[in-house]
Amino acid sequence: MSSRLRWGVLAAAACLAVAAGCGSGGDKAGGGSSQNRIVLTLESENVPQQTGAPEFAAAVGRLSAGSLRVDLVPAERGNDVDYERGVVDDVRSGKVQLGIVGVRVWDTLGVTSFRALLVPLLVDSLELQGRVLASTLSARMLDGVEKAGVVGIALLPGPLRLPYGFTRPFVGPDDYRGASFGFVPGRVAATALESLGARGATYPPGELTGLDGAELDPATIVYNGVEQRRGWLTANVVLWPKPFSIVMNKRAFAALTEEQQELLRRAGREAAAPELRQVARDSATALSRACAAGKLAFASASTQELAALRRAVQPLYAKLASDPETKRALDEIADLRRGGPRMPPAPADCPRAGGAASSPASLEGTWKLDRGTEQELIDAGIDPVNAAALARLPGTPALVFDHGRHRGLDLETGKVLSTGTYEVDGDVVRLVFASGVAVQLGRVYSLRWSVYRDSLRFEAVPGSEPLIALVLRPWSRVR
């Protein structure tokens, strides 16, 4: 899973000043007195970093100057096939005020307003998904959730779901016929797979054993360890996107002032663009990780195979278009699709020269950290107070890796700020500090790492305390 810094951490400023990380600290909500602050609980899947929920929570805090706060909690049913329906139930009953679920779940609950967004082979790029979510269509889709007894608050972008084959590549209709193909519950996906002749199979998150293929995105592939199995990712076939919806309990929403209600919706709109950029970064990082594992192969559908796939799902399009509102949405998306560029969702092959890290030698050298502007830090999920402090720090943090020894320094003055040793075990690097500030000397810190085109990324290892300063942004090679 790609590590994304979503939480405000005051300790990060001190970490960056010494160019060596420290453990994540407790969150502190900024602005407003605690007596006047309204705290809303938002239920999410077990990995909220992949849903856009942290961006939404940060936007709420920023726009309200701390008078509204959104706390994230994991779904108790996070390992169930229908956990998203459970999140909606919790919101509807008032167990939590807010919930975030993939829009794919809504047509299993009688809500049909999102179906045009999920039809196969239509929304086939992140750019197009962004245009759809920025259009007036987004609000109309959200209004539909009132049928399920909740209030629509935000529609946020998600990754593109591609065909991943375990027993064979999935490039044309013939590959789907008779195949056991995994998908997350949703009627549009189920009907699409039926049109292709596949046997659609729902599965608990991560449980892909026994399937011929599944609809997956790069971040999910890496998070669930799928890249450790031999497989084929069809890079130029986007089955559908995986956008997310944030909904709210009706009574909790009615208890807010009109200004607070609009603030929540504005936070959703403002979170969409940063989240779209983050999805793109996460997908690129995950693809590098998957390539580094050495078992992923890219497949590509020919022009004839793409045309055959589109012909196979035309009955689904015709059925959905029989509903006037869905037809209107399909036509609007088609117009948006013609109105801008559509970049390929994945490379044609794993990078070779200068590609993902595959040996300790790829890590060695001097790397500097571009902290970015204050606004870029805010877009990355840092709260405004901490973002301002980080952007004003003097000097240029750098890390040097040299045959088992590392040191942190200020690249502008050359002052050494930390020292220690490291060892590389595949895509995990283990750091031990002999000197430095805000680190425990002698402790082993584990991080995932990857190098692609002279850019070094660190990610947290699940169960290990992260070094916040290292995972904040990519590091650029100096020499």
C-alpha positions in Angstrom: 0.0 0.0 0.0 1.3 3.5 -0.8 2.0 5.5 2.3 0.3 8.9 2.2 0.9 11.5 4.9 -2.7 12.5 5.7 -2.5 13.6 9.3 -1.3 16.9 10.8 2.0 16.1 12.7 3.8 19.0 14.4 6.8 16.7 15.0 7.4 16.6 11.2 8.9 20.1 11.3 11.6 19.0 13.7 12.2 15.9 11.7 12.7 17.8 8.5 15.1 20.2 10.2 17.5 17.4 10.8 16.8 15.5 7.6 16.1 12.4 9.5 12.6 11.2 10.6 10.8 10.6 13.8 7.8 8.6 14.7 4.3 9.9 14.1 2.8 11.8 17.0 -0.7 12.5 18.2 -3.0 14.8 16.2 -3.9 18.2 17.3 -6.9 20.0 15.8 -6.1 23.6 15.0 -8.3 26.6 15.4 -11.4 27.2 17.6 -11.8 26.2 21.2 -12.5 22.6 22.1 -15.7 23.7 23.9 -17.2 25.0 20.6 -15.8 22.4 18.2 -18.2 19.9 16.6 -16.6 16.5 16.0 -18.1 14.2 13.3 -17.2 10.6 13.0 -16.6 9.3 9.4 -16.6 5.5 9.0 -14.3 4.2 6.2 -12.8 1.0 4.9 -9.8 -0.3 6.8 -7.4 1.7 4.6 -8.9 5.2 4.7 -5.8 6.5 2.9 -7.1 4.9 -0.3 -10.6 6.5 -0.2 -10.1 10.3 -0.1 -11.5 10.5 3.4 -8.3 12.1 4.8 -8.4 14.9 2.2 -12.0 15.6 3.0 -11.3 15.7 6.8 -8.3 18.1 6.2 -10.5 20.3 4.0 -13.2 20.5 6.7 -10.7 21.5 9.3 -9.2 24.1 7.1 -12.4 25.7 5.9 -13.9 25.7 9.4 -10.8 27.0 11.1 -11.1 24.1 13.4 -14.7 24.6 14.5 -15.6 21.4 12.7 -13.5 18.2 12.9 -13.9 14.9 11.1 -12.5 11.8 12.9 -11.9 8.7 10.8 -12.8 5.2 12.1 -12.5 1.9 10.3 -15.5 -0.2 9.3 -16.0 -3.0 11.8 -17.1 -5.2 8.8 -14.0 -4.3 6.8 -13.3 -7.9 5.8 -16.8 -8.8 4.8 -17.8 -9.0 1.1 -20.7 -6.5 1.8 -18.8 -4.2 4.2 -19.8 -1.1 2.2 -23.5 -1.9 2.8 -22.7 -2.1 6.5 -21.1 1.4 6.4 -24.4 2.8 4.9 -26.4 1.0 7.6 -24.2 2.6 10.3 -24.8 6.0 8.8 -28.5 5.5 8.4 -28.9 4.3 12.0 -26.9 7.1 13.4 -24.1 4.9 14.8 -21.8 7.3 12.9 -22.5 10.7 11.4 -20.6 10.2 8.1 -19.5 7.3 6.0 -17.5 6.8 2.8 -18.2 4.0 0.3 -17.4 3.1 -3.3 -20.3 4.3 -5.5 -20.4 0.8 -6.9 -22.5 -0.3 -3.8 -25.4 2.1 -4.4 -27.3 0.2 -7.1 -27.4 -2.8 -4.7 -29.4 -0.5 -2.4 -31.8 0.8 -5.0 -29.9 3.9 -5.9 -29.4 4.2 -9.7 -27.9 7.7 -10.1 -24.3 6.5 -10.3 -24.7 3.8 -12.9 -23.5 5.8 -15.9 -20.2 6.5 -14.0 -19.6 2.7 -13.7 -20.4 1.3 -17.2 -17.5 -0.5 -18.7 -15.0 1.2 -21.0 -16.5 4.7 -20.7 -14.7 6.6 -18.0 -11.3 5.3 -19.1 -8.8 7.9 -17.6 -8.2 9.8 -14.4 -8.5 13.0 -16.4 -12.0 12.1 -17.6 -13.1 11.0 -14.1 -11.9 14.4 -12.8 -14.0 16.3 -15.5 -17.1 14.2 -14.6 -16.7 14.9 -10.9 -16.2 18.6 -11.5 -19.4 18.8 -13.7 -23.0 19.4 -12.6 -23.5 15.7 -13.0 -21.7 15.0 -9.8 -24.3 16.8 -7.6 -27.2 15.1 -9.4 -25.6 11.7 -8.8 -25.2 12.5 -5.1 -28.8 13.6 -4.8 -29.8 10.0 -5.6 -28.6 8.6 -2.3 -31.7 10.2 -0.5 -33.6 7.0 -1.7 -31.4 5.1 0.7 -32.2 7.4 3.6 -29.0 9.4 3.8 -27.7 12.7 2.6 -25.1 13.0 -0.1 -22.1 15.2 0.8 -19.2 14.6 -1.6 -18.1 12.6 -4.6 -14.4 11.9 -4.7 -12.2 10.3 -7.3 -10.7 6.8 -7.1 -8.3 4.6 -9.0 -9.0 2.9 -12.4 -9.9 -0.7 -12.2 -8.1 -2.9 -14.8 -8.3 -6.6 -15.7 -5.7 -8.6 -13.8 -5.3 -12.2 -15.0 -4.0 -15.0 -12.8 -4.3 -17.9 -15.3 -4.2 -15.8 -18.5 -4.2 -12.3 -19.8 -7.7 -10.7 -20.3 -7.5 -8.7 -23.5 -10.6 -9.8 -25.5 -14.1 -11.3 -25.0 -12.8 -14.8 -25.5 -10.6 -14.5 -22.4 -13.7 -13.9 -20.2 -15.9 -16.7 -21.4 -16.3 -19.2 -18.6 -13.7 -17.5 -16.4 -14.1 -17.0 -12.7 -13.6 -13.3 -12.5 -13.6 -11.5 -9.1 -15.4 -8.2 -8.5 -16.6 -6.1 -5.6 -20.5 -6.3 -5.3 -22.2 -3.9 -7.7 -25.0 -4.7 -10.2 -23.4 -2.8 -13.1 -20.2 -4.8 -12.7 -22.1 -8.1 -12.3 -24.1 -7.4 -15.5 -21.0 -6.4 -17.5 -19.2 -9.6 -16.6 -22.2 -11.6 -17.5 -22.3 -9.8 -20.9 -18.7 -10.9 -21.4 -19.5 -14.5 -20.6 -17.6 -14.6 -17.3 -18.7 -16.1 -14.0 -18.6 -13.1 -11.7 -17.4 -13.9 -8.2 -17.5 -11.6 -5.2 -14.8 -12.1 -2.6 -13.7 -10.7 0.8 -11.0 -8.0 0.4 -7.7 -9.6 -0.6 -9.1 -13.2 -0.9 -8.4 -13.9 -4.6 -7.5 -17.6 -4.4 -9.1 -19.7 -7.1 -10.0 -16.9 -9.4 -8.9 -16.7 -13.1 -8.9 -12.9 -12.9 -10.2 -9.9 -11.1 -10.9 -6.1 -11.6 -8.1 -4.4 -9.6 -6.2 -1.2 -9.5 -2.4 -0.9 -8.9 -2.6 0.3 -5.3 -4.9 -2.6 -4.4 -2.6 -5.0 -6.2 0.4 -4.0 -4.1 -1.6 -3.6 -0.8 -2.9 -7.1 -1.0 0.4 -8.6 -2.2 -1.0 -9.7 -5.5 2.3 -8.6 -7.2 4.0 -11.6 -5.6 1.9 -13.9 -7.8 2.6 -14.3 -11.5 0.0 -12.3 -13.4 -1.0 -10.1 -16.4 -2.3 -6.5 -16.1 -4.1 -5.3 -19.2 -2.9 -1.7 -19.3 -5.1 -0.2 -22.0 -8.5 -1.6 -20.8 -10.2 0.4 -18.1 -13.2 -1.6 -16.9 -14.5 1.2 -14.8 -13.3 3.7 -12.2 -13.7 3.3 -8.4 -14.9 6.7 -7.2 -16.1 7.2 -3.6 -19.1 8.9 -2.1 -19.4 10.5 1.4 -22.8 10.4 2.9 -24.3 11.7 6.2 -27.0 10.7 8.6 -30.1 12.8 8.0 -30.6 13.9 11.6 -27.0 14.8 12.1 -27.1 16.9 8.9 -30.3 18.7 9.9 -28.6 19.6 13.3 -26.0 21.6 11.5 -26.5 25.2 10.4 -26.9 26.0 6.7 -23.4 27.4 6.7 -21.9 24.2 8.2 -23.9 22.1 5.8 -22.5 24.0 2.8 -19.0 23.9 4.3 -19.1 20.1 4.3 -20.1 20.1 0.7 -17.5 22.7 -0.2 -14.8 20.6 1.5 -15.8 17.7 -0.7 -15.4 19.8 -3.8 -12.1 21.2 -2.7 -10.8 17.7 -1.8 -11.5 16.2 -5.2 -8.5 17.7 -7.2 -5.8 17.0 -4.6 -7.2 13.4 -4.2 -7.1 12.9 -8.0 -3.4 13.9 -8.1 -2.7 11.6 -5.1 -4.5 8.7 -6.9 -2.2 9.2 -9.9 0.9 9.3 -7.7 -0.2 6.2 -5.8 -0.8 4.3 -9.0 2.6 5.2 -10.4 4.3 4.2 -7.1 2.4 0.9 -6.9 3.3 0.0 -10.5 6.9 0.6 -9.8 6.6 -1.7 -6.7 4.8 -4.3 -8.7 7.4 -4.2 -11.4 10.2 -4.5 -8.9 8.7 -7.8 -7.7 9.5 -9.2 -11.1 6.3 -11.3 -11.6 4.0 -8.7 -13.3 3.6 -8.7 -17.1 1.7 -6.1 -19.0 -0.9 -7.2 -21.6 -2.4 -4.9 -24.3 -5.7 -5.3 -26.1 -5.5 -4.7 -29.9 -7.8 -2.3 -31.6 -9.9 -5.2 -32.8 -10.1 -6.7 -29.3 -11.1 -3.3 -27.8 -13.9 -3.0 -30.4 -15.0 -6.6 -29.6 -15.2 -5.8 -25.9 -17.3 -2.7 -26.6 -19.7 -4.7 -28.8 -20.0 -7.3 -26.1 -21.2 -4.8 -23.5 -23.6 -2.9 -25.7 -26.7 -4.7 -24.4 -25.8 -3.3 -21.0 -25.6 0.2 -22.4 -28.9 -0.2 -24.1 -30.6 -1.5 -21.0 -29.3 1.4 -18.8 -30.2 4.0 -21.5 -33.8 2.9 -21.2 -33.9 5.0 -18.0 -34.1 8.7 -19.0 -31.9 10.0 -16.2 -29.2 7.4 -16.8 -29.3 8.1 -20.6 -28.8 11.8 -19.9 -25.8 11.0 -17.7 -24.3 8.7 -20.3 -24.7 11.4 -23.0 -23.0 14.0 -20.8 -20.1 11.7 -20.0 -19.7 10.9 -23.6 -19.5 14.6 -24.4 -16.9 15.1 -21.7 -15.0 12.2 -23.0 -14.7 13.9 -26.4 -13.7 17.2 -24.7 -10.2 16.5 -23.5 -7.1 14.2 -23.6 -7.2 10.7 -22.1 -3.8 9.5 -20.9 -3.0 5.8 -20.8 -3.7 4.3 -17.4 -0.5 2.3 -17.2 2.8 1.9 -19.1 3.2 -0.6 -21.9 5.8 -2.5 -19.9 7.7 -2.5 -16.7 10.6 0.0 -16.7 14.0 -1.4 -17.4 16.9 1.1 -17.5 16.5 3.6 -14.6 13.4 1.7 -13.5 12.2 0.5 -10.1 14.8 -0.3 -7.5 15.9 -3.9 -7.7 19.3 -3.9 -5.8 20.9 -2.0 -2.9 23.1 -0.1 -5.4 19.9 1.7 -6.6 19.6 3.3 -3.2 23.1 4.5 -2.9 23.9 8.2 -3.5 22.8 11.6 -2.3 19.1 12.5 -2.2 17.5 15.8 -1.5 14.0 16.6 -0.3 11.9 19.2 -2.1 9.5 20.1 0.6 7.3 22.0 -1.8 5.2 25.1 -1.3 2.8 25.7 1.6 -0.2 25.0 -0.7 1.4 21.8 -2.1 1.9 20.6 1.5 -1.7 21.4 2.3 -2.9 19.5 -0.8 -0.8 16.5 0.4 -2.8 16.4 3.6 -0.7 18.5 6.0 -2.9 20.8 8.1 -2.3 24.5 7.3 -0.4 25.4 10.5 2.1 22.6 10.1 2.3 23.2 6.3 3.3 26.9 6.9 6.0 25.8 9.4 7.4 23.1 7.1 7.6 25.5 4.1 9.5 28.1 6.1 12.2 25.7 7.4 15.7 26.8 6.3 18.2 24.7 4.3 17.7 21.7 2.0 17.4 18.4 3.8 19.4 15.6 2.2 20.2 11.9 2.9 23.3 10.0 1.8 23.4 6.2 1.5 26.9 4.8 1.2 27.6 1.1 1.4 25.6 0.4 4.6 26.1 3.8 6.2 23.7 6.7 6.1 23.8 10.4 7.2 21.4 13.3 7.1 22.7 16.7 6.2 21.8 20.2 5.2 22.8 20.3 1.5 23.4 24.0 1.5 25.8 24.2 4.4 27.1 20.6 4.4 26.4 20.3 8.2 25.9 16.7 9.2 22.7 16.3 11.3 22.4 12.5 11.7 24.4 9.3 11.2 23.7 5.6 11.3 23.7 2.3 9.4 21.3 0.7 7.0 20.6 -2.7 5.4 18.5 -3.5 2.4 16.2 -6.6 2.2 14.4 -6.4 -1.2 12.1 -3.5 -1.1 12.6 -2.9 2.6 15.4 -0.8 4.1 16.2 -0.9 7.8 17.7 2.2 9.3 19.5 2.5 12.7 20.5 5.9 14.0 23.8 6.5 15.9 23.1 10.2 16.2 20.3 12.6 15.4 17.4 14.5 16.8 13.8 13.2 17.4 14.8 9.5 16.7 15.5 6.7 19.1 19.2 5.8 18.8 19.8 2.2 18.2 16.2 1.4 17.2 15.5 -0.3 13.9 13.2 1.7 11.6 11.8 -0.2 8.6 10.6 1.4 5.4 9.6 0.3 1.9 11.6 2.0 -0.8 11.6 2.3 -4.6 13.6 4.3 -7.1 12.2 5.3 -10.5 13.8 7.9 -12.8 16.0 9.4 -10.1 13.1 9.7 -7.7 13.3 7.9 -4.3 10.1 7.1 -2.5 9.7 5.8 1.0 6.6 4.2 2.3 5.5 3.0 5.8 5.7 -0.8 6.5 2.4 -1.9 8.1 2.9 -2.4 11.8 6.1 -0.3 11.9 6.2 3.3 13.1 6.9 5.5 10.1 9.7 8.1 9.8 7.4 10.9 8.9 10.0 13.2 7.3 11.1 10.4 4.9 7.7 9.5 3.6 6.5 13.1 3.3 7.5 13.5 -0.4 9.8 11.9 -3.0 13.5 12.5 -2.7 15.4 13.6 -5.8 18.9 12.2 -6.7 21.7 14.7 -6.4 24.5 12.4 -7.4 
